Structures are given as structure tokens and as C-alpha cells.
């Protein structure tokens, strides 16, 4: 995987769709990150869990992707849960107050239990 790539895997678990991006969300990948999340939310899974354990870095443009995905999710009745952010990303979510917009869990398993 090159520095300008973001890889995705998806897994259905019960009524939830677990999305697992891997790589960096920066200027080179932020638009693709946003587009992928918005398109997935428009398909309207009941619950979307974004497994952040594979994200090494996220710029402010990645946070914008969360905002646009949340708008699409709201229109389709989808709940988004952010799971397993590393310490740096957790701090970014707290500083930006995104932890008040989204439920943030330590693990995907905890997100499935919500």
C-alpha cells in the first residue's frame, strides 16, 4: 500500500456494517475517505461501525468526512459509531468535540453492544 492509498474492508455483523479503513487520512486521501463513507451511509445500514484501529493519521479534512457521513446517515436512519481510535485520534476527537456527536468505543465489540 502506497502512502496515498486508503484500503477498506467491510463486514456485516448482525444489523451492523463494520467499515475498516487502513492507512492515513490526509490531503491525498481525504476526498476518497469522505466519498466512501457518504456512499455507504446512503445505502442505509441500521448501524455503521467505523473501526479506526487501522488509521495511523487523520487530518482535519478527515473530520469533515465524518460530518458529511453523519448527515447522510441521519437522512437514512443510520447510527454511526466510531470504534478503536488510537490515542492521538481519540485526542483529536475530544478536542474537536466529535466525541459529543458520535459514540466512541474502545473496541468494535463494544460498539456492537451499543
KOLLO-138410 format. One record per residue (C-alpha): residue in three letters; z, x, y. Coordinates in Angstrom, 1 decimal, always signed. Layout:
N
<pt><zavex>ALA</zavex><pz>Z</pz><px>X</px><py>Y</py></pt>
...
***
This chain:
114
<pt><zavex>UNK</zavex><pz>+0.0</pz><px>+0.0</px><py>+0.0</py></pt>
<pt><zavex>UNK</zavex><pz>-1.0</pz><px>+1.5</px><py>+3.4</py></pt>
<pt><zavex>UNK</zavex><pz>+1.2</pz><px>+1.3</px><py>+6.4</py></pt>
<pt><zavex>UNK</zavex><pz>-1.0</pz><px>-1.5</px><py>+7.8</py></pt>
<pt><zavex>UNK</zavex><pz>-0.6</pz><px>-3.8</px><py>+4.8</py></pt>
<pt><zavex>UNK</zavex><pz>+1.9</pz><px>-6.5</px><py>+4.1</py></pt>
<pt><zavex>UNK</zavex><pz>+1.9</pz><px>-7.7</px><py>+0.5</py></pt>
<pt><zavex>UNK</zavex><pz>+3.1</pz><px>-11.2</px><py>-0.5</py></pt>
<pt><zavex>UNK</zavex><pz>+4.2</pz><px>-12.8</px><py>-3.7</py></pt>
<pt><zavex>UNK</zavex><pz>+5.2</pz><px>-16.4</px><py>-4.3</py></pt>
<pt><zavex>UNK</zavex><pz>+7.3</pz><px>-18.0</px><py>-6.9</py></pt>
<pt><zavex>UNK</zavex><pz>+8.2</pz><px>-21.7</px><py>-7.4</py></pt>
<pt><zavex>UNK</zavex><pz>+11.9</pz><px>-22.2</px><py>-8.3</py></pt>
<pt><zavex>UNK</zavex><pz>+12.9</pz><px>-25.8</px><py>-8.7</py></pt>
<pt><zavex>UNK</zavex><pz>+12.0</pz><px>-27.6</px><py>-5.4</py></pt>
<pt><zavex>UNK</zavex><pz>+11.8</pz><px>-24.3</px><py>-3.6</py></pt>
<pt><zavex>UNK</zavex><pz>+9.0</pz><px>-21.9</px><py>-2.9</py></pt>
<pt><zavex>UNK</zavex><pz>+10.2</pz><px>-18.3</px><py>-2.7</py></pt>
<pt><zavex>UNK</zavex><pz>+8.0</pz><px>-16.2</px><py>-0.5</py></pt>
<pt><zavex>UNK</zavex><pz>+8.5</pz><px>-12.4</px><py>-0.8</py></pt>
<pt><zavex>UNK</zavex><pz>+6.7</pz><px>-10.2</px><py>+1.7</py></pt>
<pt><zavex>UNK</zavex><pz>+6.8</pz><px>-6.5</px><py>+1.3</py></pt>
<pt><zavex>UNK</zavex><pz>+6.2</pz><px>-3.9</px><py>+3.9</py></pt>
<pt><zavex>UNK</zavex><pz>+6.5</pz><px>-3.7</px><py>+7.7</py></pt>
<pt><zavex>UNK</zavex><pz>+6.0</pz><px>-6.5</px><py>+10.2</py></pt>
<pt><zavex>UNK</zavex><pz>+4.8</pz><px>-4.6</px><py>+13.2</py></pt>
<pt><zavex>UNK</zavex><pz>+1.9</pz><px>-4.8</px><py>+15.7</py></pt>
<pt><zavex>UNK</zavex><pz>-0.7</pz><px>-4.2</px><py>+12.9</py></pt>
<pt><zavex>UNK</zavex><pz>+0.7</pz><px>-6.9</px><py>+10.5</py></pt>
<pt><zavex>UNK</zavex><pz>+2.5</pz><px>-9.4</px><py>+12.7</py></pt>
<pt><zavex>UNK</zavex><pz>-0.5</pz><px>-11.8</px><py>+13.0</py></pt>
<pt><zavex>UNK</zavex><pz>-1.2</pz><px>-11.8</px><py>+9.3</py></pt>
<pt><zavex>UNK</zavex><pz>+2.6</pz><px>-12.4</px><py>+8.7</py></pt>
<pt><zavex>UNK</zavex><pz>+2.6</pz><px>-15.4</px><py>+11.1</py></pt>
<pt><zavex>UNK</zavex><pz>-0.6</pz><px>-16.8</px><py>+9.7</py></pt>
<pt><zavex>UNK</zavex><pz>+0.6</pz><px>-16.6</px><py>+6.1</py></pt>
<pt><zavex>UNK</zavex><pz>+3.9</pz><px>-18.3</px><py>+6.9</py></pt>
<pt><zavex>UNK</zavex><pz>+2.4</pz><px>-21.1</px><py>+9.0</py></pt>
<pt><zavex>UNK</zavex><pz>-0.3</pz><px>-21.8</px><py>+6.4</py></pt>
<pt><zavex>UNK</zavex><pz>+2.4</pz><px>-22.0</px><py>+3.7</py></pt>
<pt><zavex>UNK</zavex><pz>+4.6</pz><px>-24.4</px><py>+5.8</py></pt>
<pt><zavex>UNK</zavex><pz>+1.6</pz><px>-26.6</px><py>+6.5</py></pt>
<pt><zavex>UNK</zavex><pz>+1.4</pz><px>-27.2</px><py>+2.7</py></pt>
<pt><zavex>UNK</zavex><pz>+4.9</pz><px>-28.7</px><py>+3.0</py></pt>
<pt><zavex>UNK</zavex><pz>+7.1</pz><px>-27.4</px><py>+0.2</py></pt>
<pt><zavex>UNK</zavex><pz>+10.5</pz><px>-29.1</px><py>+0.3</py></pt>
<pt><zavex>UNK</zavex><pz>+12.3</pz><px>-25.7</px><py>+0.8</py></pt>
<pt><zavex>UNK</zavex><pz>+10.8</pz><px>-22.3</px><py>+1.6</py></pt>
<pt><zavex>UNK</zavex><pz>+12.9</pz><px>-19.3</px><py>+1.0</py></pt>
<pt><zavex>UNK</zavex><pz>+11.8</pz><px>-16.2</px><py>+2.7</py></pt>
<pt><zavex>UNK</zavex><pz>+13.0</pz><px>-13.2</px><py>+0.7</py></pt>
<pt><zavex>UNK</zavex><pz>+13.3</pz><px>-10.5</px><py>+3.3</py></pt>
<pt><zavex>UNK</zavex><pz>+14.6</pz><px>-7.8</px><py>+0.9</py></pt>
<pt><zavex>UNK</zavex><pz>+11.1</pz><px>-6.1</px><py>+0.9</py></pt>
<pt><zavex>UNK</zavex><pz>+10.8</pz><px>-6.0</px><py>+4.7</py></pt>
<pt><zavex>UNK</zavex><pz>+11.5</pz><px>-2.4</px><py>+6.0</py></pt>
<pt><zavex>UNK</zavex><pz>+11.0</pz><px>-3.2</px><py>+9.6</py></pt>
<pt><zavex>UNK</zavex><pz>+10.3</pz><px>-6.2</px><py>+11.9</py></pt>
<pt><zavex>UNK</zavex><pz>+9.2</pz><px>-6.1</px><py>+15.5</py></pt>
<pt><zavex>UNK</zavex><pz>+9.7</pz><px>-9.0</px><py>+18.0</py></pt>
<pt><zavex>UNK</zavex><pz>+6.2</pz><px>-10.3</px><py>+17.0</py></pt>
<pt><zavex>UNK</zavex><pz>+7.6</pz><px>-10.9</px><py>+13.5</py></pt>
<pt><zavex>UNK</zavex><pz>+10.3</pz><px>-13.1</px><py>+15.1</py></pt>
<pt><zavex>UNK</zavex><pz>+7.6</pz><px>-15.1</px><py>+16.8</py></pt>
<pt><zavex>UNK</zavex><pz>+6.1</pz><px>-15.7</px><py>+13.4</py></pt>
<pt><zavex>UNK</zavex><pz>+9.4</pz><px>-17.2</px><py>+12.3</py></pt>
<pt><zavex>UNK</zavex><pz>+9.3</pz><px>-19.5</px><py>+15.4</py></pt>
<pt><zavex>UNK</zavex><pz>+5.8</pz><px>-20.8</px><py>+14.6</py></pt>
<pt><zavex>UNK</zavex><pz>+6.5</pz><px>-21.2</px><py>+10.9</py></pt>
<pt><zavex>UNK</zavex><pz>+9.6</pz><px>-23.2</px><py>+11.8</py></pt>
<pt><zavex>UNK</zavex><pz>+7.5</pz><px>-25.5</px><py>+14.0</py></pt>
<pt><zavex>UNK</zavex><pz>+5.1</pz><px>-26.1</px><py>+11.1</py></pt>
<pt><zavex>UNK</zavex><pz>+7.9</pz><px>-26.6</px><py>+8.7</py></pt>
<pt><zavex>UNK</zavex><pz>+9.6</pz><px>-29.2</px><py>+10.9</py></pt>
<pt><zavex>UNK</zavex><pz>+6.4</pz><px>-31.2</px><py>+11.1</py></pt>
<pt><zavex>UNK</zavex><pz>+6.2</pz><px>-31.2</px><py>+7.3</py></pt>
<pt><zavex>UNK</zavex><pz>+9.8</pz><px>-31.7</px><py>+6.4</py></pt>
<pt><zavex>UNK</zavex><pz>+10.3</pz><px>-28.2</px><py>+5.0</py></pt>
<pt><zavex>UNK</zavex><pz>+13.5</pz><px>-26.3</px><py>+5.3</py></pt>
<pt><zavex>UNK</zavex><pz>+13.2</pz><px>-22.6</px><py>+5.7</py></pt>
<pt><zavex>UNK</zavex><pz>+16.0</pz><px>-20.3</px><py>+4.5</py></pt>
<pt><zavex>UNK</zavex><pz>+16.0</pz><px>-16.5</px><py>+5.2</py></pt>
<pt><zavex>UNK</zavex><pz>+17.4</pz><px>-14.5</px><py>+2.3</py></pt>
<pt><zavex>UNK</zavex><pz>+18.5</pz><px>-10.9</px><py>+1.7</py></pt>
<pt><zavex>UNK</zavex><pz>+17.7</pz><px>-9.3</px><py>+5.1</py></pt>
<pt><zavex>UNK</zavex><pz>+18.7</pz><px>-5.6</px><py>+5.3</py></pt>
<pt><zavex>UNK</zavex><pz>+21.4</pz><px>-4.6</px><py>+7.7</py></pt>
<pt><zavex>UNK</zavex><pz>+19.0</pz><px>-3.8</px><py>+10.5</py></pt>
<pt><zavex>UNK</zavex><pz>+17.1</pz><px>-7.1</px><py>+10.2</py></pt>
<pt><zavex>UNK</zavex><pz>+20.4</pz><px>-9.1</px><py>+9.9</py></pt>
<pt><zavex>UNK</zavex><pz>+21.4</pz><px>-7.5</px><py>+13.2</py></pt>
<pt><zavex>UNK</zavex><pz>+18.1</pz><px>-8.4</px><py>+14.8</py></pt>
<pt><zavex>UNK</zavex><pz>+18.5</pz><px>-12.0</px><py>+13.6</py></pt>
<pt><zavex>UNK</zavex><pz>+22.0</pz><px>-12.1</px><py>+15.1</py></pt>
<pt><zavex>UNK</zavex><pz>+21.0</pz><px>-10.5</px><py>+18.5</py></pt>
<pt><zavex>UNK</zavex><pz>+18.0</pz><px>-12.8</px><py>+18.8</py></pt>
<pt><zavex>UNK</zavex><pz>+20.2</pz><px>-15.8</px><py>+17.7</py></pt>
<pt><zavex>UNK</zavex><pz>+17.7</pz><px>-16.6</px><py>+15.0</py></pt>
<pt><zavex>UNK</zavex><pz>+20.7</pz><px>-16.9</px><py>+12.7</py></pt>
<pt><zavex>UNK</zavex><pz>+21.5</pz><px>-20.1</px><py>+14.6</py></pt>
<pt><zavex>UNK</zavex><pz>+18.1</pz><px>-21.5</px><py>+13.9</py></pt>
<pt><zavex>UNK</zavex><pz>+17.8</pz><px>-20.6</px><py>+10.3</py></pt>
<pt><zavex>UNK</zavex><pz>+20.3</pz><px>-20.4</px><py>+7.4</py></pt>
<pt><zavex>UNK</zavex><pz>+20.6</pz><px>-16.7</px><py>+6.4</py></pt>
<pt><zavex>UNK</zavex><pz>+21.9</pz><px>-15.9</px><py>+3.0</py></pt>
<pt><zavex>UNK</zavex><pz>+22.8</pz><px>-12.6</px><py>+1.2</py></pt>
<pt><zavex>UNK</zavex><pz>+20.6</pz><px>-13.3</px><py>-1.8</py></pt>
<pt><zavex>UNK</zavex><pz>+17.7</pz><px>-15.6</px><py>-2.9</py></pt>
<pt><zavex>UNK</zavex><pz>+20.1</pz><px>-17.1</px><py>-5.5</py></pt>
<pt><zavex>UNK</zavex><pz>+22.5</pz><px>-18.1</px><py>-2.7</py></pt>
<pt><zavex>UNK</zavex><pz>+19.5</pz><px>-19.7</px><py>-0.8</py></pt>
<pt><zavex>UNK</zavex><pz>+18.6</pz><px>-21.7</px><py>-3.8</py></pt>
<pt><zavex>UNK</zavex><pz>+22.1</pz><px>-23.1</px><py>-3.9</py></pt>
<pt><zavex>UNK</zavex><pz>+21.9</pz><px>-24.5</px><py>-0.3</py></pt>
***
